[in-house]
Structure formats: C-alpha cells, structure tokens
C-alpha cells in the first residue's frame, strides 16, 4: 500500500496512493468545512468503489500537483 499527502492550501490536502483492495485512490480534504472527517472530504475516488480510470487518476494528480515521478509511474501502469 502507498499513501501520499500533498498540502494544497492552508486547510486543504490531496491524498493519493494505491491499495491492494481499493486499487488507485485519491481524496481531496478541506478542513474548514467542519469538525468531523465526513464533513471535510470534498472528493473521494477509487478504482474499486468508483471505477476510477487511469486517465481520471492522472488528471487529478496533475491538477493537484502530485509528485511527477508518481504521475509517470501511474501512466506506465507501475506501482507507486
């Protein structure tokens, strides 16, 4: 399993990675939206639960500024 976090703004994070059960996944968190975790999650996608495609994952990774090596590995279907 891999899990990476990228700070976006003061109260926002982009979390992404690969899990043996979910496949590729990403989450966008905005901690100004509330005190509980379920209130703060803005976007939550995974291969298993939402049929997240490789192109959708790459688009999100580029949009939120994920590590370029991780983007390249996803593009080449390699574990990251």
Buried (B, 14 or more C-beta within 10 A) or exposed (E): EEEBEBEBEEEBBBBBBBBEEBBBBBBBBBBEBEEEEEEBBEEEBBBEEBEBEEEBBBEBBEEBEBEEEBBEBBEEEEEB
